Amino acid sequence: MQLFFHRFDLRLRHTFTIAHDSRHVQPTLVVELRDGAFSGFGEATSNKYYGITIESMIEALEAIRGTIESYDLQSPEDFWDCVYPFLSDNSFAQCALDEAANDLWAKKRRQKLYEARGFSAEHIPMTNYTIGIDTVEKMVKKMQELPWPIYKIKLGTPDDLAIIRELRKHTDAIFRVDANCAWSAGQAIRYSPELKTLGVEFIEQPLKADDWEGMKRVFEQSALPCIADESCIVEADVAKCQGYFHGVNVKLTKCGGLTPARRMIAEAKALGMQTMVGCMNETSVGISAIAHLLPLLDYVDMDGTLLITNDPASGVTFDFGKVIYASENGTGAALL
């Protein structure tokens, strides 16, 4: 295999603001694994919250270029195990490499990735569309720009309930809310009955990631289910979330790619929790990889390409929340 890097600066359609970050440009790295006529693609973005830069990902992968390029790819899982000891402190780099390996493996089998895994895409969840924190007038405008059946609303302001009340006046879509660690246990419990009345489906990560005592109270007293995000990063976190959250949101960049994500989803299901996969503001490369986990999921947040204006890749597309797979094999992703 040959290893190649492709760097892009993604322009966001609107400045994207959540409880702990705000940005209008998102740097991202696409990793390509080339084997003869076949190329597999994977992606990971930079992330200030987790201290990940494009340079740190490239440096981590360059350090094991020899291992990567000499590997005979027969199983993405075995490949993940091979490189993990070298990338255990950079899950974002591991994610991009693992997505590329899965894509290449399925392409060489001349199958779509979900087919190669033995999954059926007959019944898959629709994706939400995310509305970042802004003035309520601008949040309404963002919804009106893209009518959608499910919106995920970013919260973490002094006026969170007022925001949801106002947004509800303008759509009958399902709402999901994501506080990104900004609330207290008391706030989450107090807000939940009205949020439920306002058509909110669940609350994502209401408290700080390590506030387990508070989450126990919320789990027991909230009128709405709660989904873990920042509290569920790697495989060992899934079991920790049982009894504290009703479900887990797996992020491929945080756990290290499709390979550990499948294991995390399987464990969550075995523990009776709901399953979700989320995305970053990324290209069709990363979003298309997520699409091949849909048969395993209850919910999905894979709107990253809808939030940017200069997608350098092709892959899955959307029809009012419905995911349309690309005709190509593998994940269906390709650089334009």
GILIN-V242776 format. One record per backbone hydrogen bond with DSSP energy under -0.5 kcal/mol. CO is the residue of the C=O (numbers start at 1). NH is the residue of the N-H. If there is no record, write none. Layout:
CO/NH + CO/NH
//
This chain:
2/34 + 4/32 + 6/30 + 8/10 + 8/28 + 10/12 + 10/26 + 11/309 + 15/17 + 16/23 + 17/133 + 18/21 + 21/18 + 23/16 + 24/12 + 25/27 + 26/10 + 27/46 + 28/8 + 29/31 + 29/44 + 30/6 + 31/42 + 32/4 + 32/34 + 33/40 + 34/2 + 35/38 + 38/35 + 40/33 + 42/31 + 44/29 + 47/52 + 48/51 + 52/47 + 53/57 + 54/58 + 55/59 + 56/60 + 57/61 + 58/62 + 59/63 + 61/64 + 62/65 + 64/68 + 65/69 + 66/70 + 68/71 + 71/73 + 72/74 + 75/79 + 76/80 + 77/81 + 78/82 + 79/83 + 80/84 + 81/85 + 83/86 + 83/87 + 84/87 + 84/88 + 87/90 + 90/94 + 91/95 + 92/96 + 93/97 + 94/98 + 95/99 + 96/100 + 97/101 + 98/102 + 99/103 + 100/104 + 101/105 + 102/106 + 103/107 + 104/108 + 105/109 + 106/111 + 107/110 + 111/330 + 112/116 + 113/117 + 114/119 + 115/118 + 122/124 + 126/300 + 129/152 + 130/132 + 131/154 + 135/139 + 136/140 + 137/141 + 138/142 + 139/143 + 140/144 + 141/145 + 142/146 + 149/174 + 150/129 + 151/153 + 151/176 + 152/131 + 152/154 + 153/178 + 157/160 + 159/163 + 160/164 + 161/165 + 162/166 + 163/167 + 164/168 + 165/169 + 166/169 + 167/170 + 168/171 + 174/151 + 175/201 + 176/153 + 177/204 + 178/155 + 179/182 + 184/188 + 185/189 + 186/190 + 187/191 + 188/192 + 189/193 + 191/195 + 192/196 + 193/197 + 194/198 + 195/200 + 196/199 + 199/175 + 201/225 + 202/177 + 203/227 + 204/179 + 204/180 + 205/181 + 206/183 + 208/211 + 210/212 + 211/215 + 212/216 + 213/217 + 214/218 + 215/219 + 216/220 + 217/221 + 218/222 + 225/203 + 226/246 + 226/247 + 227/205 + 228/249 + 229/232 + 234/237 + 234/238 + 235/238 + 235/239 + 236/240 + 237/241 + 238/241 + 238/242 + 239/242 + 241/244 + 241/245 + 245/243 + 246/274 + 247/228 + 248/250 + 248/276 + 250/252 + 250/278 + 251/255 + 252/256 + 252/257 + 257/261 + 258/262 + 259/263 + 260/264 + 261/265 + 262/266 + 263/267 + 264/268 + 265/269 + 266/270 + 267/271 + 268/273 + 269/272 + 274/248 + 275/298 + 275/299 + 276/250 + 277/301 + 278/252 + 280/282 + 283/287 + 284/288 + 285/289 + 286/290 + 287/291 + 288/292 + 289/292 + 290/293 + 291/294 + 293/296 + 294/297 + 299/277 + 300/128 + 303/306 + 303/307 + 304/307 + 305/308 + 307/13 + 312/336 + 314/334 + 317/324 + 319/322 + 321/127 + 322/319 + 323/325 + 324/317 + 329/332 + 330/113 + 334/314
//
